[in-house]
Amino acid sequence: MVFWKKLFSNSDTVATSETTEYSRELFNSDAQDFAQPQIIFSTERDINLYELEELCDRVGWARRPLRKVKKAINHSFLVVSMWEVQGKKRRLIGFARATSDHAFNATIWDVVVDPNFQGRGLGKAMMKYTISQLRSEDISNITLFADPQVVKFYQRLGFILDPEGIKGMFWYPD
Amino acid sequence: MVFWKKLFSNSDTVATSETTEYSRELFNSDAQDFAQPQIIFSTERDINLYELEELCDRVGWARRPLRKVKKAINHSFLVVSMWEVQGKKRRLIGFARATSDHAFNATIWDVVVDPNFQGRGLGKAMMKYTISQLRSEDISNITLFADPQVVKFYQRLGFILDPEGIKGMFWYPD
């Protein structure tokens, strides 16, 4: 992954990727200090699908054909991943993606945080990163469909439930 | 528009576009009979933006920059338009579009039907056409955000409100 290489570069001049720029803010220590695990975010979409499947397994999601997951990632407007980095090791601990018309609307899908990393504000940080990325693309209507147990989580992030009575609706094949 | 040319061709062999194929089903008279207005559907995205704006004006929508509307149409997965055709005249009377990851999910936006053509089942027909197009692309999770007054309309089409407590949520900039 490109961001990986950049992360371990000593040069500030390579900090052109969104990942590096954002990870700088999140680093609470010098980038050369490999003793402490760090959390970084990335918009690179070159995700290892098996690693992603493993993450989704950990939260108990039904498995999906990797071919379709790959297609969905390729056709998402935004792909966000969250990594724990310690020394030369990295581990995928969070994921989210968004579809969009690139102009008005985006819809966030597949938000997942490793259960071992939940309860530390990392899901919140990942969603804030996701929102900031969408806002930087001038998307003003960010939507999602929230399971009942995460409605409050999204409300704390500023998401509004059924604004003006607008209702989320689903159509499934018979 | 391509479909336009095809519509007025006498040859059956040109019926390769989705528009022509679908319009055949909808024609209740011979294609040579120009006396009766016909309703046709199209997935062509070469929509005249001023004609679309005029349609949206008729239902009282707030105007949006045409540059952004064009971008949104270009980046939608599916663009559906509904036309009244009489002789050589055609008139845009309905519109809808959908964003998608091309694999699992689609979200339908900007559903509009000319008020003069409402109450005849045309909105229903346009939505059925939209669903059939998404289904033909193997999209199984079709979503939308419905204003309170159209929730029942979508329910009659098979859309489910908040299935398993899943809630539609919106984030807007401050």
Chai-1 contact restraints between the chains, C-beta under 6 A:
chainA,res_idxA,chainB,res_idxB,connection_type,confidence,min_distance_angstrom,max_distance_angstrom,comment,restraint_id
A,K68,B,A103,contact,1.0,0.0,6.0,A-B,restraint_1
A,K71,B,H102,contact,1.0,0.0,6.0,A-B,restraint_2
A,K71,B,A103,contact,1.0,0.0,6.0,A-B,restraint_3
A,A72,B,D101,contact,1.0,0.0,6.0,A-B,restraint_4
A,A72,B,A103,contact,1.0,0.0,6.0,A-B,restraint_5
A,A72,B,F104,contact,1.0,0.0,6.0,A-B,restraint_6
A,H75,B,D101,contact,1.0,0.0,6.0,A-B,restraint_7
A,H75,B,H102,contact,1.0,0.0,6.0,A-B,restraint_8
A,S76,B,D101,contact,1.0,0.0,6.0,A-B,restraint_9
A,T99,B,T99,contact,1.0,0.0,6.0,A-B,restraint_10
A,T99,B,D101,contact,1.0,0.0,6.0,A-B,restraint_11
A,D101,B,A72,contact,1.0,0.0,6.0,A-B,restraint_12
A,D101,B,H75,contact,1.0,0.0,6.0,A-B,restraint_13
A,D101,B,S76,contact,1.0,0.0,6.0,A-B,restraint_14
A,D101,B,T99,contact,1.0,0.0,6.0,A-B,restraint_15
A,H102,B,K71,contact,1.0,0.0,6.0,A-B,restraint_16
A,H102,B,H75,contact,1.0,0.0,6.0,A-B,restraint_17
A,A103,B,K68,contact,1.0,0.0,6.0,A-B,restraint_18
A,A103,B,K71,contact,1.0,0.0,6.0,A-B,restraint_19
A,A103,B,A72,contact,1.0,0.0,6.0,A-B,restraint_20
A,F104,B,A72,contact,1.0,0.0,6.0,A-B,restraint_21
A,N105,B,W109,contact,1.0,0.0,6.0,A-B,restraint_22
A,T107,B,T107,contact,1.0,0.0,6.0,A-B,restraint_23
A,W109,B,N105,contact,1.0,0.0,6.0,A-B,restraint_24
A,S140,B,P173,contact,1.0,0.0,6.0,A-B,restraint_25
A,I142,B,W171,contact,1.0,0.0,6.0,A-B,restraint_26
A,T143,B,F170,contact,1.0,0.0,6.0,A-B,restraint_27
A,L144,B,M169,contact,1.0,0.0,6.0,A-B,restraint_28
A,F145,B,I166,contact,1.0,0.0,6.0,A-B,restraint_29
A,F145,B,G168,contact,1.0,0.0,6.0,A-B,restraint_30
A,A146,B,K167,contact,1.0,0.0,6.0,A-B,restraint_31
A,A146,B,M169,contact,1.0,0.0,6.0,A-B,restraint_32
A,D147,B,I166,contact,1.0,0.0,6.0,A-B,restraint_33
A,P148,B,G165,contact,1.0,0.0,6.0,A-B,restraint_34
A,V151,B,K167,contact,1.0,0.0,6.0,A-B,restraint_35
A,Y154,B,M169,contact,1.0,0.0,6.0,A-B,restraint_36
A,G158,B,W171,contact,1.0,0.0,6.0,A-B,restraint_37
A,F159,B,M169,contact,1.0,0.0,6.0,A-B,restraint_38
A,F159,B,W171,contact,1.0,0.0,6.0,A-B,restraint_39
A,I160,B,F170,contact,1.0,0.0,6.0,A-B,restraint_40
A,L161,B,K167,contact,1.0,0.0,6.0,A-B,restraint_41
A,L161,B,M169,contact,1.0,0.0,6.0,A-B,restraint_42
A,P163,B,F170,contact,1.0,0.0,6.0,A-B,restraint_43
A,G165,B,P148,contact,1.0,0.0,6.0,A-B,restraint_44
A,I166,B,F145,contact,1.0,0.0,6.0,A-B,restraint_45
A,I166,B,D147,contact,1.0,0.0,6.0,A-B,restraint_46
A,K167,B,A146,contact,1.0,0.0,6.0,A-B,restraint_47
A,K167,B,V151,contact,1.0,0.0,6.0,A-B,restraint_48
A,K167,B,L161,contact,1.0,0.0,6.0,A-B,restraint_49
A,G168,B,F145,contact,1.0,0.0,6.0,A-B,restraint_50
A,G168,B,K167,contact,1.0,0.0,6.0,A-B,restraint_51
A,G168,B,G168,contact,1.0,0.0,6.0,A-B,restraint_52
A,M169,B,L144,contact,1.0,0.0,6.0,A-B,restraint_53
A,M169,B,A146,contact,1.0,0.0,6.0,A-B,restraint_54
A,M169,B,Y154,contact,1.0,0.0,6.0,A-B,restraint_55
A,M169,B,F159,contact,1.0,0.0,6.0,A-B,restraint_56
A,M169,B,L161,contact,1.0,0.0,6.0,A-B,restraint_57
A,F170,B,T143,contact,1.0,0.0,6.0,A-B,restraint_58
A,F170,B,I160,contact,1.0,0.0,6.0,A-B,restraint_59
A,F170,B,P163,contact,1.0,0.0,6.0,A-B,restraint_60
A,W171,B,I142,contact,1.0,0.0,6.0,A-B,restraint_61
A,W171,B,G158,contact,1.0,0.0,6.0,A-B,restraint_62
A,W171,B,F159,contact,1.0,0.0,6.0,A-B,restraint_63
A,P173,B,S140,contact,1.0,0.0,6.0,A-B,restraint_64
